[in-house]
Amino acid sequence: MASIVFPDNSSREIEQGTTGLDVALSISKGLAKKAVVFEFNNRLMDMNESIPGDGRMRIITSDDPESLEIVRHSCAHLMAAAVLELYPDTKFGVGPAIENGFYYDMDIPGFKGEKDLEAVRSRMKRLIKKNVKFQKKVISYDEALSLFSQRGERFKLELLDEIKDSGEEITVYTLGGFTDLCRGPHVPSTKFLSSFELLSVAGAYWRGSEHNEMLTRIYGAAFNTREELSTHLTFLEEARKRDHRKLGAELELYSSKGMGGAGFVYWLPKGTIVKENLENLWKDAHRRAGYQLVSTPHIAPVELWKTSGHYDYYRDNMYFTEVENGEYAIKPMNCPGHIIIYKNSKRSYKELPMRIAELGTVYRFERSGALHGLMRVRGFTVDDGHIFCTADQIVSEIQDVVRFALYFLKMFDFGYRIELSLMDPADPGHYAGDPADWARVEPLLAQALDDMGENYKTVTGEAAFYGPKIDIKLRDALGRYWQGPTVQFDFNIPGRFDLSYVGPDGDEHRVYMVHRALFGSVERFIGNLIEHFTGNFPGWLSPVQLVILPITSAQNEFAEKVYKEAVGAGLRCEFDTRSETIGYRIRSAETGKVPYMFVIGEREVESGAVAVRRHGEGDIGTLTLEDAVQTVVDACARPALPERR
């Protein structure tokens, strides 16, 4: 007999060999029908597994959010089983659960991509209808080696060797004719998997390395109910419309393909206008906020990166070159350059806080499979800033940075949430600096946020190795959260570079250092803006703010006068005199997401006025030329700068 305790602290005695499903059935048939897996002593187990002894038990049903990861992982196996029936020569890589769904990487001879998805989908539905059971088996290494060798599963054999080296128990799961190397657990049977959809097909290198074989990756979505799935598919459709990669091409903003090299962004003329206007506002705002702008080289001797510690931590993600027989590194971050600027002269407490900032382009190696438009690239511009201050200046400086970050987020109507990441007190050896310094500074970061009245979540163990940090996640129009502004305290670099200042007592003291980035990556932030606004940038950022549209060539002379007036007022303006119909040219401007159009026909020429159209709204009336131009000028005005420091 064994004793099990339930979440409500009730208990019961069970006989040896009793399964999780047996216990669920003894409580109610309804519970057993919805039971997905059970948790026993903090370990998830299949419902048909025997309870191993005394302990605490919790049955997880399809009503519990935790069941979704199990459902999604099981859907990956279901899809693999369907693929194997259709393409018997398929070799399988890995098929994990991911956020909102699943994927499987496979080598599928004869598979024709998206057009073959319907066949896979239909076969999955057939297996669901049959209510096929998942079957788990613990096997020896030799049995597993024989099983996967006979099937020629080269990818599974590679994974098997790693499991052997770790000494981990080897388990396989069988679903129909498909047997997979897997830890589990899984749903009891395919009846739990009806709320799925196959989404797309992509290429993926085995284990994410471009040196390995390219496999076919099929993505899917899975939920516990059809309603949840339908809601998610609607969300995905909206996200597709907003995809910055699609809009970036349609609006001619940037290119990152072809001979230019994967992961490197080439800003086209219109995209350059967006980027320059954003960066110019950033520069003016920083000067107003008391920052000194600096510029640092793109490469530096490797010794600099060794001193900073980046060489040890980031070497695999850095690019290197040789200069006069010396090894140099292309900078992966701007921090060491700013240290050199701080150390350029002896600093006094009277100079502190010293705030310096730079729009510095950095380069980091990313696996090709991880690259994603503007969001994940190999070369990008970081709006890095560093604040050198005394202990009693920490709270006010942190607060100023947070306010500054929120100034930009609120400007674009982004929502946000704040996370305060602290060290793990159980692992102090993982972190740089004296634990006493951490103990003194961490409460100061919390105090800074508390005094501002900001809500935040404390995350223990998520601090950077060099110091605690405040991360501000931005929320876009679809409710998605993205990496945003960050404020990071650094106990590492001041000691490595012996950064100090001369205090009022005439002695040298260790300076405190704060890293901060408000956009993070300029490229990623613009990608966020594109998706947030569906390409409809605020007027001041729009590459083209106004299009002049004469209905026929007879109005060109007056239209040219209007064009010159608009350009003279500082507007970014296009003069569209193509021979296409006026309807076609209006649609073209709408597609290009131009905020305003001036349509000019005979009546407008006679009255010296223009018919004004606003993007997405249509005709908003006829105005005098002066009033029309001023309307667009006002609508496209740049946001006000923050208060001067």
LINDA-V136551 format. One record per run of one state. SS is the DSSP state (H for helix, E for strand, L for the rest). FROM is the first residue (numbers start at 1). TO is the last residue. Records with the same first field share a line. If there is no record, write none. Layout:
# LINDA-V136551
SS: FROM-TO ; FROM-TO
This chain:
# LINDA-V136551
L: 1-1 ; 6-10 ; 15-18 ; 28-28 ; 41-42 ; 47-49 ; 51-54 ; 62-66 ; 87-90 ; 93-96 ; 99-100 ; 108-112 ; 130-132 ; 134-134 ; 140-140 ; 151-153 ; 167-169 ; 176-177 ; 182-188 ; 194-195 ; 209-213 ; 223-225 ; 243-243 ; 251-253 ; 256-257 ; 261-265 ; 268-268 ; 289-291 ; 294-298 ; 309-309 ; 318-318 ; 324-325 ; 331-334 ; 343-347 ; 352-353 ; 364-367 ; 371-371 ; 373-375 ; 377-378 ; 390-390 ; 412-414 ; 423-424 ; 431-434 ; 453-456 ; 461-463 ; 465-466 ; 468-468 ; 476-480 ; 483-485 ; 491-492 ; 497-499 ; 503-507 ; 511-511 ; 534-545 ; 551-552 ; 569-572 ; 576-581 ; 592-595 ; 601-601 ; 608-608 ; 615-617 ; 636-645
E: 2-5 ; 11-14 ; 19-19 ; 35-40 ; 43-46 ; 50-50 ; 55-61 ; 91-92 ; 97-98 ; 101-107 ; 133-133 ; 135-139 ; 170-175 ; 178-181 ; 189-189 ; 196-205 ; 214-222 ; 254-255 ; 266-267 ; 292-293 ; 299-301 ; 319-323 ; 326-330 ; 348-348 ; 354-363 ; 372-372 ; 376-376 ; 379-389 ; 415-422 ; 457-460 ; 464-464 ; 467-467 ; 469-475 ; 481-482 ; 486-490 ; 500-502 ; 508-510 ; 512-521 ; 546-550 ; 573-575 ; 596-600 ; 609-614 ; 618-624
H: 20-27 ; 29-34 ; 67-86 ; 113-129 ; 141-150 ; 154-166 ; 190-193 ; 206-208 ; 226-242 ; 244-250 ; 258-260 ; 269-288 ; 302-308 ; 310-317 ; 335-342 ; 349-351 ; 368-370 ; 391-411 ; 425-430 ; 435-452 ; 493-496 ; 522-533 ; 553-568 ; 582-591 ; 602-607 ; 625-635
